[in-house]
């Protein structure tokens, strides 16, 4: 996920914690840990990517067109998106939410 910023995250919200597990000329694999209410902050994906949820729950997605969507994710049920997606992802659960993101360079 690139750090191209649309807007800064509000100071009152906590940020999700990314841990890069693999970074090479083909892939970037990052574990994302979200405390309740934590968010990624606005970003645009520079690469196609796959998300592998490690937790079942809901994420609130704020999109570049100012719309908001609730996304139901289930442990182990992966999904993919193309490069260029711009959004802010927020943990809508009252518990920690974790997913692994695999970016394809």
C-alpha positions, 0 to 999 in steps of 0.5 A: 500500500503506498502512502499517497495521502488524501487527507491526514488521519484525525489525531483522535483516532488510532492507526492500525499497525502494519508489520511488513513480513516479506518485501522483495522484487515481486511481493510485499506481505504486510500483517495489519493489526487494528485495535477497535476503531483504529484506521489505516489513514487515507491511502492509494494502492500502488499495486494489485493486492490480496487480503487474507482476513485472520479475523471475522468481523466488519471493516468500515471503508471510506472511499474517495467519493466520500461514500462509506461501506461496511465490509463483512470479512471472514477468517481465511476468505480472501479477496483481491483488488486492483491497483489504484484503490483509494480509501481509509479502512476502519475497524468497526468491531469492539475487538482487534481485527487482523488481516494479511495484505499481499501486494503483487509488484 
